[in-house]
Amino acid sequence: MIHILIMAGGEGVRFKPLSTPQRPKQFINIIGAKSLIRQTFERVSSFGEGNKFDNFFVGTNARYIDLVRKEIPEIPLENIIGETAKKNTAPCIGFAAHLISMKDPDAVMICLPSDHVIFNQELFLSTLRTAINVAIRDKKLVTLGITPNSASTEYGYIEKGTTEYSVKRFVEKPDEARATQYAASGNYFWNSGMFVWQARTILDEMAQHVPELYNEISRLGRNVGMPEMINFFQNVPSISIDYGVMERSANVAVVPGDFGWSDVGTWKSLKELAQSGRIELREEVRQVMEEQLRC
């Protein structure tokens, strides 16, 4: 069965003052009439089971649980992971993988940030299905790589290997000269931060590459309540899934995508999207954007 994890713990600090610690970027209607997290949910809602979404999870800061429930009431409360300490993406993914593997040892996880924009829905879902097939067939940790349309310095890059879907290396955000080289070569993708794998595969990789995190996961039982969740997030190390696992593993694959993607990471990138004519901003958002870019 396919399970979805939406990662929504960020505080949206780069979108101040519109984004606040009380209501960060993913819960705001920055683009269109719906919040970014609602758009993310609807984008993959076809993976739900009929009218039920028991296979959907959200990882977020504990203080945003009510915001998640308001934006996505379809997801059961017990599937909202309220992180009591900020520990980056690997602990959130590991905790969710444990919960999912308890329900379905053969489960596939799709891990998605909550605040990205995608324009070609059909092609995105087709790319996800390819990634699912690779994850199951080859037992790989699959990341979606975005075909660059510019020499952006805002994203990390993935250099592809010599065989289909293989990865040679991950590269941190480059300077302009290297970004230009990467984009022109045809051998690199932007690192989207979207992942597909079987739950047991990512747990096995965590055991190998981040044993201190895996040890805390292994202490979780079949029935995980609030005390176990609080204890887990207090004790685990803070580490990203990219640094902790993806950059260290030899079991990684990249499935390329060209479905019109942006992580809407800065006011500058938001203005570029608006100028492209692909999005329509509310007047309130446009005014704040122009003020921030003048500063």
N, C-alpha and C positions, 0 to 999 in steps of 0.2 A: 504493500500500500504506500502511496505517496503522502508524506507529511510536509507541511509548510511551517517554517520558522521565520517570522518577521522580526527583525532586530530593530528596536525602537528606543534605545536607551540614551541616545545623544541629547545634549542640551542645546544644540543649535547656536553655539556662541558666535559663529561667523555671520549670523543674520540678526544680530542686535540692531536696533531696539525692537524690531517686529517680533523676533523670537526672544522669549524670556525663559528663565529657569522654571517658571511655573507652567509655561505653555510653549514648549520648544517647537522648532521648525516643522517637524513631522506632523504636528497636530494643527497646523495653520493652513488656511486656504491660500497658499501662495500662488498657485497656478490653477485656474479654473474654479469651479464652485465647490470642490471637495478638497478635504485635507490630503496631504501627500500620503499619509498612512492609509487612508480610506481608498485612495487610488491604487496603492500597492495591493491591498486586499482584493479589490475587485478585479485587478489584473489577473490574479491567479485563482479566483473563486471557482473556476471550472474544475479545479482539483478537489473540491468539496464532494461529500457523499450525499447527493440529493440536496435536501434543504438543511443538512447537518454539517457542521464544521468542527467535529471532534478531532479531526486530524490537523487542525490549525493551531499554532502556538505563537505567542508574542513574548519576546524578551524585552523588558523595559525596566526603568528605574521604578522602585516601589511606589514613589510618590506620583507616578503617572498611570497607575492602574485604572483609576477612575476615568482618565482621559481616553485610554484604550477602550474601555467598556462603552464609552459614549460614541466613539468613532466606529468601533467594530463590535456591535452588540451580539453579532452572530457567534463569536468565539466564546466558548465556555469559560467562566471565571477561573476554573481550576487549570486552564491552559495558558493563563497569563502568568509569566514568570516575573515576579517583582524582585528585582535585584536590590539588595539592601546595602550594597557597596559597589562603587564603580570599579569594575575589574576587566574592562575591555571585552573583546568578542569571543575569545576562546572559552572562558568559563561559561558564558551564556550558551554557546553552542554545545559544550560538553554536557551541561545540565539538561538541556533539551534532548540531546541524543540519548542520555540515560532514560529519561521519561518515555521517549518514543520506543526505545529498544525493549523496555519492559512490556509494552503493549504489543509490539510486533518486531521480533528479532530480525526479520528480513526487510524492514522498512527502509524506504528511500527518503532522505531529507532534502528539501530545497530551502536554502538559507538566503534571505533577501533583506537588504537594507530597506528601511521604511520610507526613505525620503528621496528616492530617485524618480526620474521622469523617463518614460519610454513611449515612443510615438507609434511604432508599428507593432501593435498587439499580436497580430497573427504570426508574424515572423519571430517575435519573442517567444511565444508558446511553442513554436516549432523548434527553436533552438533549445529550449528547456527539455523537450522530449528527446532530442538527440543526446543531450547531456545525461538524462536519466538512463538511456540505453547504454551509454559508455560506462556510467557508474555501476550498473548491474553486470554488464558483460565482462568488463575488465577489472572490476573491484577497485576502481580508481577514485581519487579525490578530484572532482571535476570543478574547474572554475570557468566562468564565462569570460572570454576575452573580447573586448570591443575593438573592431577594426578602426584604427585612428583616421580621423578626417582632418586633423591638424597636428602641429608639433606642440602639443600641450605639455606644459610643465606642472600641471595640477594633479596628474595621475601617476601612479606607479605603472610600470610596463612589465609585460611577460614576453620573453623571447621564446619563440616556438622551436621545437626540436626538429629532427630530420624525418620523423615519421608522423603519420596522421594523429593529431590531438596531443602529441608529446610536447613536453616543456623542457627547455634547456635551462632557463634560469628566470628568477624574478629580479626586477631592477627597481630600486627606490626612485622617487620623483627626480627626474634628471634636470640639468640646466638646459638652457635654450638650445645650445649647440648640439648636445646629445639627443635632445628630443627631436630636433630636426633630422638628425641622422636616423633615429629609430623609425620615425614616421615615413621617411623616404625609402627605407630598406625593404619594407613589406614583410619583415620577419618578426615584427613586434605587435602586440596588442595592448590596449589599455587594460589595467586590472580593475574590473568592475566591482569587486567585492561581493559577487553573487556566486554561490556554490551549490553543488549537487553531489551527494554521496549516500551510501548506505550507512545507517546509524552505527552498525557494528564496525564498519571500515574506519570511520573517523575516530571511534573509541579506541580501536587497535592502534591507530597512528598516534593518538594522544598518549597511550601507554608507552610508546617508544620514544616520543620526542619531548613530551612535557609530563614526565612521571609524577612530578609534584602536584600537578592538576589532576591527573588520572587517579592518584591515590585518594584524593578527596571525592572524586566521582564514585570510586569503588566502595566508599563508605556509605553511600546512599542506598537505602533499601528499596524494596518494591513500592512501599507506600511512603510518599514524600509529602510532608506537610510544611507549614510555615516554620516551625522550629528547625527542621532540617535545612530548609532553604536559607534561613538567616545564618545558620552555622556555616553552610557551604560558602556563601559569598563573603563572609568575614574571613575565612581561612585560605581561600584559593589565591594564587599569585595573580597579579594583573598582567595579562599578556594577550596580544592580538592573535587571531587565528593565522594570519599571514606569517608573522614572525615565529610563532610557536610551532606551527605544523607545516604550512604550505611551502615555506622557503627551505625547510629541512628535509622534507619527504622526497623519496625517489618514486613515489606512487601517485604522481600528480598528472592530470591531463587538462588541456585547455580546449574548449569548444568555442570557435569564433562566432561572433554575432555582429550583425550590422543592422540593428533594428531601431536605430534612432534613440540614443541613450545619453543621459546626462545625470551626474550626481548632484547638480544644482548646488555646488559647493560654496560659491561666493556670490556676492552681489554682482560682480563683474560677469560671471558665467550666466547669471539670471538675465542680465541686460543683453548679452549676446543672443540668448534664446529668444528674447522678446523682439530683438531687431531682425531675427531670422524670419519672423512671422509665424513661427510654429506654435507659439503660445500666446495667450491673452492674459494680461495681468489686470487685477483689480486696481482701480485708481489709487486706493490707499497704499497698495504695495508699490506701485510705480513711483508715487511721491517719496516714500521712504527710501526706495532704491536710489533715486536721483540725489537725494540729500546725502546718503551714505557715500556715494561715489564722488561727491564734491568735497568730502572731508579729506 
